[in-house]
């Protein structure tokens, strides 16, 4: 009763968490059932624990007003010393059995809870990876990490250290109230006089604790986001001397989290002390009224001892509720943040009846494709393009023209607002998302490598890739030689994001990762950007070896890298302005030719450092 009243606002979220994770809970049903049996045994032994004291006070101590009778016939037939010995042994035995049952129940429930929430963390992480890019563009990485690690961890902690003890004590409270009422209903009424005061205090403070806990979790999410942004861009931060800026932002959020945490602790402490005072008042009332009943013979001293023991244990859930309200409120806030993510539906899903994408692709066609990241601001407008196997199409134009968007639509990172994209004449939305993306090998502009071995980074391109396949892909990418020269060869562990490699080395490993996939569609996004001439030449050689028998898309700002393309498409404001071969577009003297000549003039005027002197080519 008291628990329901004091965490009323948290209960709906906790119920939603249970419902959401019910499949995982069901898988632990046998472990939970065994733990529940052990917990029930613990409660029974807890109810029996004070009874040896009753027999001692009613039968062994001769001054009892009851005349030495315990009210239990089989006990009254025993002599005093035998009863004393049996009571002492029973007290130890019951305590040991209760402790062992408590151990089994606690360990069992903790194991079940950790298994459920470990599965929940895995589900949350998996779900996050499959949410659409539109979600991730709006979300903050640090906040999402806080939800996956911190919020699920808090649920685990509370399930073991707060929810389980509280549930056991509430069940014990029910059993004790039943026995107390059976022993003397009038004394039970006196004991429950403080209950309304407790409900009022827990209701008024419990909601405020939950709100403070929720604000604190939001602050922690902001802190995680700030820290993740600063650390992931540490080169830029140090190069621009932005340490103090990030220190200030983090400090403000940290202080805000401290204030919310202190407020929650202060409210929890106030509730705990209020409960202590109410319990003292309740115990005093029972002691005063119970002693009067003993004096007039309506109650035995043993009954009063049992009653006071039950009362002490019955008040324990109230103390625990005051103690754990803050934790439960924080768990509810964490659970709410987890459910917010799990309840977010990916915008890109397999359609009903989706089939595997074909392993051989003869034709890719964009048909009147229109797309906008934000309404009323189209990035692509009625875009048409057709490309067959063995051909190379280059997409060029100024930044924001829609080049990368075209390839994002091909990969179904987004879906068109109008029009469609087809493979072999069939809408790509008819294929499963996973199989469609497996048909595309991509070398992105920002080559993200992972903090594992070079072998693993290349093998990520093909599930179950063999050593021979990895090395063959590295040779295609012109990467085998520099990998072989490394201390541990292909087993060399590289830094996070590939920071221990040069730009050219990172690019060639990314090309190897694309090459091992042997996909029918090849996508190259600025493949030679920021590379020196030697590395750019190696990369271009590797890409030439990969193109035969594939449909190839190249995105480039440097037009010198697309001269060999079968077709060049010049985009501006989401529309095709010009298309054709390099020679044809140069003859037209349009936007493409103007941009190409401007880049050529810039390259011929670049300063070259030779023997300490700068001169112009």
Residue, then its C-alpha position, 0 to 999 in steps of 0.5 A: x500500500x505505502x509503496x504504491x502511494x509513494x512512487x505513484x508517478x514512477x509506477x506507470x514507467x516501471x510497468x511499461x518497462x516490465x511489459x516491454x521486456x516481458x519476452x526476456x523475463x519469460x525466458x527466465x521464468x524457471x529461475x524466477x519461480x525458484x527464486x520466488x519459492x526461496x523468497x516465500x520461504x524467507x517470509x515464512x521464517x521471518x514470521x516464525x522468528x519472534x515466536x521462540x521469544x513469546x514462549x520464553x516470556x510466557x512459559x519460562x519467565x515465572x512472573x508473567x501475568x498470564x500465569x505462565x501459559x503460552x496459549x499453545x497446549x503442546x508448548x505448555x506441557x514442556x518443562x521450563x528448561x526444556x522449553x528454554x533450550x528448544x526456544x534458543x535452538x529454534x531461534x538459531x535454526x529459524x534465523x539460519x533457514x531465513x538467511x539461507x532462503x534470503x540468499x537463494x532468493x536474492x542471488x536468483x532474482x539478481x541473476x534473472x534481473x541481470x540476464x534480462x537487462x543484459x538482453x535489454x542492453x543488447x536489444x537497445x544497442x541493436x535497435x540504435x544501429x538500425x534506426x534511420x539516419x534522420x534519427x541519428x542526425x538529430x540525436x546526440x551521440x553522448x546522450x545515446x551512449x549514456x542511455x545504453x551504458x548508464x541508464x541500463x546499468x542503473x536499472x540493473x543496480x536498482x533491480x538488485x539493490x532496491x526493487x527486490x528487497x522492497x518487494x520482499x519486505x512488502x510481502x512480509x508486511x502483508x503477512x505480519x499485518x494479518x498475524x498482528x490483526x489475528x493476535x489483537x485487532x485493537x493493537x493493530x489499529x493503533x499501529x496503523x494510525x501513522x499510515x495516513x501520515x506516511x502516505x501523505x509524506x511519501x506522496x508529496x516528496x516522492x514526485x519531487x524526487x522523481x522529477x529531480x532524478x529525471x532532470x539529473x539524467x538529462x544533465x548527464x546525457x548532455x555531459x556525455x554528449x559534450x564529452x563525446x563531441x570534444x574527445x571525438x574531435x580532439x585534433x580540432x579542439x587542440x588545434x583551435x585551442x578550444x579546451x577552455x570552451x569545452x571545459x566551460x560548457x562541461x563545467x556548467x552541465x556538471x554543476x547543474x547535474x550536481x545541483x539536481x543530485x543534491x536536491x534529490x538526495x536532500x528530498x530523499x533524506x527528508x523523507x527518510x527522517x520523516x519516516x523515522x519520526x513516524x515509526x517512533x511515534x507508532x512504536x511508542x503508541x503500541x508500547x503504551x497501549x500494549x503494556x496496558x493490555x498486558x497489565x490487565x491480562x488481555x495480552x501476554x508479555x510474549x504476545x507484546x514481544x511478538x507484536x513489537x517485533x512484527x511492528x519493527x519489521x512491518x515498518x522496515x518497508x516504510x524505511x526502505x521505501x524512503x531510502x529507495x524512493x530516490x533510486x526507484x525514481x532514477x530507475x524510472x527516469x532511466x527506464x523512460x529514456x530507454x523506452x523512448x529509444x526502443x519505441x522509436x520506429x526506423x523509417x527504413x524497413x523491409x516491406x511485406x513480401x520483400x525479397x533478396x536483391x539480385x546478386x547480378x545487377x545489369x541496370x540501375x535506374x533513377x526515375x523522377x526521384x525527388x527528395x528533401x531532408x526537410x519539407x519544402x527544401x528539396x535536395x533532389x528534384x525529378x532526378x533521372x539517371x540510368x547506368x548499366x553494368x561495366x559503366x562509370x558515372x561521375x556525379x559532380x557539382x558544387x557542395x549541396x548539389x545533391x551528389x551524396x544524397x543520390x548514393x544515400x538513396x541508392x543504399x536506402x539510408x533514406x527513401x525518395x519522397x517521389x519517384x523510384x530507384x530500380x535494380x534490374x527494373x524492380x523498385x529497391x523497396x521490394x528488396x530486403x534492406x540488408x541484401x540491398x546494401x550487401x550488393x553495394x561496395x562503398x568507399x566513403x569520403x570519411x574512411x572510418x576504421x575501427x580500433x581492431x586489427x587491419x585484418x579485421x578492418x578489411x574483413x568487415x566488408x565480407x562476413x566470414x572472409x578467409x585470410x586469402x581473401x583479405x590479402x587478395x583484396x589488400x593487393x587490389x587496393x595496393x595496400x599489401x606492401x605497407x601492411x606486410x612492413x608493419x610490426x605485426x603485419x595484418x594483425x597490427x592493431x590500429x588506433x581508433x578511427x585509423x589515426x595511427x595510419x596516414x591518409x593514403x593508408x586509411x584510404x587503401x584499407x577502405x578500398x580493400x574493404x570494398x574490394x573484398x565484398x565483390x558487390x555488383x555496384x561500386x560507390x566512390x565518394x571523393x576517393x582521392x580527396x586530401x591525398x598527395x600525388x603518389x597516394x592518389x595515383x595508387x588509389x586510382x590504379x586500385x579503383x581501375x582494377x575494381x571497376x570491370x563488370x560493375x556499375x560504378x558511381x564516383x562523387x568528386x569535387x576534383x574534376x581531374x579524377x573523373x575524366x575517364x568516366x563514361x558519363x559525367x553528370x553535373x548537378x546544381x540545386x538538385x537538378x541535372x544541368x549537364x551530362x556527357x563525357x569529359x570531351x563533350x562537356x568541355x566542347x559545350x563550354x558550360x558549367x562543367x568546362x568552366x569549373x574544370x578550367x578554373x581548377x586547372x588554373x589553380x593547380x598550375x599556380x600551386x606553390x611548390x617547395x624545392x630546396x627551401x624556395x617557393x615557386x610557381x609551376 
